[in-house]
Structure formats: structure tokens, C-alpha cells
Amino acid sequence: MLRYVYADDLHRFPRLADQMFRHRAAQFHDRLGWEVSVDGAGHERDEYDDKNPLYVIWQTADGGHGGSMRFLPTTGDTMVNDHFRHLAGAEIRSPLIWECTRFCLAPGAGPRISAALMLAGGEIMTGFGVKHFVGVFDARMVRIYRLIGAAPEMLGTSGTGREAVSVGLWHFSERLQTKVARTANISPDLARAWFGRAFGPPLRRRESAA
């Protein structure tokens, strides 16, 4: 199932949080060799985890972490504005655009979980009135996004081959939702129910502290 958890509520899900940050370390530090910080607990965290982001987490049948993404409104500090503005072409700052980063999959997770996370992104767009997501990603993610039917509009790329780093922009449409839902094998109604379980009616939804 999909869970939506703000950083200041992660303490309510200690197993999910521990595994998410451990899997991030395994993916970004160990496998990809990124220059990221890993603490003594084996957790990969950065300064944007301290901005009270909204995490989308796929919770497996046994209660573990299957995959996750991190969201922050671009009205506050974001990775793309602080470090990758040259790729975006300009500062991206709007209440209608949120940043999506740290797309992480647990070892052995397949396209279905990737698609489920992207489906959750569509629910965030609809539920919070967001028009676009912006994100930084490496070359391997281009194939994954295309595979699940959620390829972004490319704003800029630096490097070539496996070393390429890009900034992309995503939008939401019913056609895209249907395609991603089919890949995830999750009905849009169920995805909507999981989102409603987390946030309730629109008036109860809150912005991330940025």
C-alpha cells in the first residue's frame, strides 16, 4: 500500500523510516557511488530531510519499505534551485510546482512499485492543486520513467552516458494516470482511497514546512 508521511511524523513508522534511509544509502552511496552522507546508523540523509518534506512510501505486505520519494514545495529550499539551477535554466519557484527527489527502490523492487510511486505523485498533484513536479535524476532513471509511462519533459542535462544528470518536469493527465495505474496494477480508485486515508477532506490537508 501507499503511505504519505511528513518528516515530522516518521517517528510513528520507525521500521519504514529506518529501512527507507538504509535503502537510500544502499542505492545512492553503495550502488551509484554518489557523494552523499551516510551516518552511523547506515542512513542516507541530507539537509532537505530537515525541511519537513512529504514522503511517499510503498509499504510491502510484511510492513517493510518497498520504495519511496520525497516532495517539497519550490516556494522553499530545494535541491534543484540550490544546486542544479544551471540545468533548469532558471530558478523554479511557484506554489504550483513541487520538487520530487530521492526516488529510491528497495533491493529487488520492480516496475510495479516504481509505477505505484508515480501514481501517488498524481494523487498529490490532484489533492494539493500542484501543476508540475520538478526533479533531478541520473541517466538510469530515464529508462525507468519511460518503462512505467511517466517520462518527464527534459529541461537540461549535464554529462553523457551513465554520467548524465538531468532536470525534468512532470505534469498530470488522466491519460497518464491510466497508463501508470495499469503498470502498477493498482486501480485509480484504490490509489485515491489511500490518499484520502492519509489526508481526509481537502480542508484538512496541510502544506509541508519549507
N, C-alpha and C positions, 0 to 999 in steps of 0.2 A: 504494500500500500504506500501511498504518498503522504508524507508528513511535511507540514510547513511550520518551521520553528525559528523564532527570533533568537539571536545570540543570548540575550538575557534570560531565555527560557531553556537553554540547553541543559541546565542542571537537572531538569525534570526527566531527561533522557540520557543518563550517564553512559550507557552502553553504546547507544547510537553516536553520541558525541566522541567518545574515545575511539571507536572504530573509524569514524569519518576522518578524524585528524591523522590517525595512523595510516589509513589508506591513502590520504593525500601525501603523506611522507613517502610511502612506497611508490606512488605514481610519479610525483613531481621530482623528488630528490633521488630516489634509488634508480628508477627505470629511465626517466628522461634526463637526469643529470642537471636539473635546474639549480640555480644558486638561490635556494630557499633555506629558511631556518627550521631546524628540527630540534625540539627541546629534549630534556632528559627523559620525558615520558614517551618519546617517539612520535610526538605530534608535530605536524607541519602547520604553523600559524604565521600570519603576518599582521601588519597594523590595521588592515581592513576588517579583520575579525573582531577588532575592538570598537568598531563603529556601529555595533548592534545591527548587523545585516540580517536579512531573512534567508534562511537556508531551506532549500527543498531537498528532502531526503527520501530515497526509496528504502522502505523498511522491508526486509525479507520475511518470509514466513516464520523463521525462528527468532525474529526480533532484531536481527543484525542490520548493518549498513550495506546496502547494495550499490548505492551511488548517490551523488549529491551535487548541488550547485549553490552558489552564493549570489545574493542580489542586494544592490544598494542603489538608492536614487542618485542620479547625477547632480542633484542640487547640492550634494555634499562632496566630501573627498572620495575620489575614485581612482582606480589604477590607471584607467585609460587617460584621464586628464593629468595625473601626476607623473606618469612615466611614458605614455605612448601617444601623446598629443600629436607628435610629428607624423604618426601613421594615420591618425584620424583626419588630419588636415586642418583641424581647428579644435578649440575647446568644445566639448559636448556637455551642455548644462541645461537641463529642462526638467520640469516636473513630469513630463510625459515620456521621458526616457530613463530607464534604469540600466545599470551595469550588471552584467552576468559574468561571473568569474569562477575559477576553481571547479570546473566540470570534472568530476572525479568518479571513476568506476571502481568497485571492489574487484579484486582478482577473480577472473572467470566470468564477470558480468558481461552479458551480450547486448546486441542491438535493442532488444526489447526494453531493457532498463534505460538505455540512452534515450529511446523514444518516449518512455514514461516521464522522464525528467523534462524533456522538451514539451510534452503535453501539459505538464504542470506550469511551465512558463507561459503557455497560452492562457491558463486559468488566472495567473497573476495579471496578465495584460487586461483580461476582461474584468476581473474583480476589482482592480485598482485603477482602471482607466489609463493604463500605460499604453502608449502607441508603438514604442520600439524598445528593444534591448540592444545594448552595445557591449561588445566583449572582445577580449584579446585571446587569441588561440594560436597554437602551433600547427605545423603542416599536417600532422597525423589526424587532427580533428576535421580537416576539410573532407576527407573521405567518410568519416563517421557521420557528419552532418548530411552529406549527400545520401548516404545509405539509408538514413531514417527519414529523409524527405524534408529536412529543415535547414537547407543551405542558406547562409546569410548573404546580404549584399556586401561585397568586399569594399572597404573604404581605403585600405592601404596595406602594403606588405613590405617587409624588410627581410633581406636574405633570400636564399634559394634552396630548393630541395628540402631535405629534412630540417634544415636550419631556419626555414622561413617562419616568420612571426607576422600575424595579420591582425587587423582590427576589422570587425564586421558588424553589420546592423541587421537585426531581425525585426520582422513585422508579423502581425497575426492576421489570419483569414480563416474562414470556415473550411475552405478547401484544404488548407494546410493542416488544420486541426484534424480533419477526417483522415488525411494521409498518415499523419503521425500516430493517431489513435489506432489505425489498422496495424501499423508496425508494432506498436506496444501491446496489441491485443487487449486494449482497455477501452470500454465504451466511453464516449464523451460524458454521458450521464453519470457514470461512476467517478470519473475524474472531477466532475463538478461537485459531486457529493463529498468527496474527500476535501476539496477546497472549502466547501460550506461548513464542514465539521470543524475546520481549523479557525475560520473567521466569522461564521454566522452571517447575519444580515449586513449589508454594506455599511450601515452606521456604526457597527462595532469594529470595523477594520481600522487599523492604525498604521501610520507611516513608520518606517524604520528611522531611528535616530541617526542622523548623519552629521 
